[in-house]
């Protein structure tokens, strides 16, 4: 943590790490809770939908709130909603009165509040850190996401759930409360709010954000890249469990190892990020990253070796960390302070919209042409888009906020 990042960012980082651990615990405990209350496959699948749908439904409105109001208070209010929901859920678990419908509603409310908290939290970093240090700051935030949300959190959540259902959600409750307290210590500068803008309609604000993205070549390219590559990624990863079992011959534990190895690759990317960005331009970092992602799909389509797949996932995890951190930093540098919330929300729509479309494509391809078909689709689509985007990637890194 370089001293130049400042005290405010340290409070934000601590809050982010705390809530990320809580989210990781919930990622395992939520589906386990629903599965313990019902054996209906449809209801169990709804638990996953409750986490995927809110960003698409509420993402744009979350961006408007972030640009209209004090962003620290928006983050605190969203997390306090999560605290209230967790209190009710914990109470019903203690009294044995929880039902599957109540559990699904609670998970949906938690995911919805998380949309507002996460979207607004992303806008705080460029308010606290100098633009030249955004890459370093975002790498620290992403390190917490990988280690706590993806690696440690789900394991801890599953262990706590096994020890007693209530312990998992009580732990998440404590961690979210800690996140609220920590972010309350942050002192923010003004972010360009104007009294007349606050009085305008929500739809007008959303349209202004969308229009700004469309007319800004750098951010438009970033959002389009994320949308397209998440379509190809979502197509391949939607059948990953079938690929692991049918193509690689892995069981449940082996399938879990693929995700773990990818997260370990993310830690490797975190360790290399500072060294890499001091020696390679951000444009070339993005170019190489997209080539790696394209070749990842090709390599997985042709291999039948579990060990080779593990190595591929390790490299892909490092790429995912480096590319995602670079993309966030470039977007934060390019977008004016008063539009950060809405532009972030448009980016979020691109992320989840691409995943949803890709999942549908991947499922259809796998059903009709086999489990490797989504990976061939992902390779071909990614390769085509890299060729079309190649020249633009050197331009977007020079974008500056007005």
Order of alpha helices (4+ residues) and beta strands (2+ residues): alpha-alpha-alpha-alpha-alpha-alpha-alpha-alpha-alpha-alpha-alpha-alpha-alpha-alpha-alpha-alpha
